[in-house]
Amino acid sequence: MHETTRAHASYHFDTTASAITVWDFFKSVTEWKQWNAGVHACTIDGPFAEGAWMTMVLPDQEIILSQLVEVVEPDFFTDETMLGDITVRVKHSVSRISNECHRITYSIDVVGENAEDICAGVSADFPEVLRALAAQAESREGK
């Protein structure tokens, strides 16, 4: 029997974009490829709400199915992906730091065999993704 392990990581990036603008980018899953180099394409099977399934195609054409398990607009959403016996949950949040600044945070939790390696692999591009998301959001607002 294999021992179940857990791993967690969190990354953030501060932006002058509003929470509403960042949220608009979050819920426009078909446009994620414009600011996330790790996404070739993404679709959702209905509204951006708890229970919806997203199908993400990675640049190498691997297909990942994730379900929205928490959605609290415009504060955060959490998606869950099952990779066999491994559970990967990523919480995407935006919070106010000041009137002119918000923090975008991606937190990942992995449960299962080789959790540390999977956590590191999945989250390796999070800093780059957060920077690109903030730049796109600020550009939309003209900041």
TATA-V952452 format. One record per pair of residues at least 24 apart in sequence whose ideal C-beta (glycine too) atoms are under 8 Angstrom apart, sorted by sequence separation. I is the first residue (numbers start at 1). J is the second residue. D is the distance in Angstrom with one decimal. If there is no record, write none. Layout:
i->{I | I}
j->{J | J}
d->{D | D}
This chain:
i->{32 | 86 | 87 | 106 | 29 | 54 | 86 | 87 | 86 | 104 | 85 | 86 | 84 | 85 | 86 | 48 | 83 | 86 | 104 | 88 | 104 | 88 | 86 | 90 | 88 | 83 | 27 | 23 | 23 | 26 | 22 | 20 | 19 | 19 | 26 | 26 | 23 | 22 | 19 | 19 | 19 | 22 | 22 | 14 | 19 | 16 | 18 | 16 | 17 | 15 | 16 | 14 | 15 | 38 | 14 | 15 | 37 | 14 | 15 | 36 | 13 | 14 | 12 | 13 | 37 | 38 | 12 | 37 | 12 | 36 | 11 | 12 | 35 | 10 | 11 | 37 | 10 | 11 | 36 | 10 | 35 | 36 | 9 | 10 | 35 | 8 | 9 | 8 | 35 | 7 | 8 | 35 | 7 | 8 | 34 | 6 | 7 | 6 | 6 | 5 | 4 | 5 | 4 | 5 | 7 | 25 | 4 | 5 | 6 | 7 | 3 | 5 | 9 | 2 | 4 | 5 | 7 | 8 | 9 | 22 | 25 | 7 | 11 | 22 | 25 | 7 | 9 | 13 | 11 | 22 | 11 | 21 | 24 | 9 | 13 | 17 | 12 | 13 | 15 | 11 | 15 | 18 | 21 | 13 | 14 | 17 | 21 | 13 | 17 | 15 | 16 | 15 | 17 | 18 | 17 | 16 | 17 | 16}
j->{56 | 110 | 111 | 130 | 54 | 79 | 111 | 112 | 112 | 130 | 112 | 113 | 112 | 113 | 114 | 77 | 112 | 115 | 133 | 118 | 134 | 119 | 118 | 122 | 122 | 118 | 73 | 73 | 74 | 77 | 74 | 74 | 74 | 75 | 92 | 94 | 94 | 94 | 94 | 95 | 96 | 102 | 104 | 97 | 102 | 100 | 102 | 101 | 102 | 101 | 102 | 101 | 102 | 125 | 102 | 103 | 125 | 103 | 104 | 125 | 103 | 104 | 103 | 104 | 128 | 129 | 104 | 129 | 105 | 129 | 105 | 106 | 129 | 105 | 106 | 132 | 106 | 107 | 132 | 107 | 132 | 133 | 107 | 108 | 133 | 107 | 108 | 108 | 135 | 108 | 109 | 136 | 109 | 110 | 136 | 109 | 110 | 110 | 111 | 111 | 111 | 112 | 112 | 113 | 115 | 133 | 113 | 114 | 115 | 116 | 113 | 115 | 119 | 113 | 115 | 116 | 118 | 119 | 120 | 133 | 136 | 119 | 123 | 134 | 137 | 120 | 123 | 127 | 126 | 137 | 127 | 137 | 140 | 126 | 130 | 134 | 130 | 131 | 133 | 130 | 134 | 137 | 140 | 133 | 134 | 137 | 141 | 134 | 138 | 137 | 138 | 138 | 140 | 141 | 141 | 141 | 143 | 143}
d->{7.9 | 6.6 | 4.7 | 6.4 | 5.8 | 6.7 | 7.0 | 6.2 | 3.2 | 5.5 | 5.3 | 6.7 | 7.7 | 6.9 | 7.7 | 7.5 | 7.6 | 7.2 | 6.2 | 6.8 | 6.2 | 8.0 | 6.2 | 7.6 | 6.1 | 7.3 | 7.7 | 6.1 | 3.7 | 6.3 | 7.5 | 5.6 | 4.9 | 7.5 | 6.0 | 7.9 | 6.6 | 4.5 | 4.7 | 7.6 | 6.7 | 6.6 | 5.9 | 6.4 | 5.4 | 5.8 | 6.8 | 6.1 | 6.5 | 7.1 | 7.8 | 5.5 | 5.5 | 5.1 | 7.1 | 7.7 | 6.9 | 5.3 | 6.1 | 7.9 | 7.4 | 7.7 | 5.1 | 5.4 | 7.0 | 6.8 | 6.4 | 7.6 | 4.2 | 5.0 | 7.0 | 7.6 | 7.2 | 6.3 | 5.3 | 7.5 | 7.1 | 7.9 | 6.8 | 4.2 | 4.3 | 7.4 | 7.4 | 7.4 | 5.0 | 7.2 | 5.2 | 6.8 | 7.6 | 7.9 | 5.2 | 4.5 | 7.5 | 7.6 | 6.8 | 7.2 | 4.7 | 6.9 | 5.3 | 7.6 | 6.3 | 7.0 | 6.1 | 6.7 | 4.0 | 5.9 | 7.0 | 7.2 | 5.5 | 4.6 | 7.5 | 4.1 | 5.5 | 4.8 | 7.9 | 6.8 | 7.2 | 7.0 | 7.4 | 7.1 | 6.4 | 3.7 | 6.8 | 7.9 | 5.8 | 7.7 | 4.9 | 7.2 | 4.3 | 5.1 | 5.5 | 4.8 | 8.0 | 7.7 | 3.7 | 6.4 | 6.9 | 5.7 | 8.0 | 6.1 | 3.8 | 8.0 | 5.8 | 7.6 | 7.6 | 3.4 | 5.6 | 5.2 | 4.9 | 6.0 | 5.7 | 6.0 | 7.4 | 6.7 | 5.5 | 7.6 | 6.7 | 4.7}
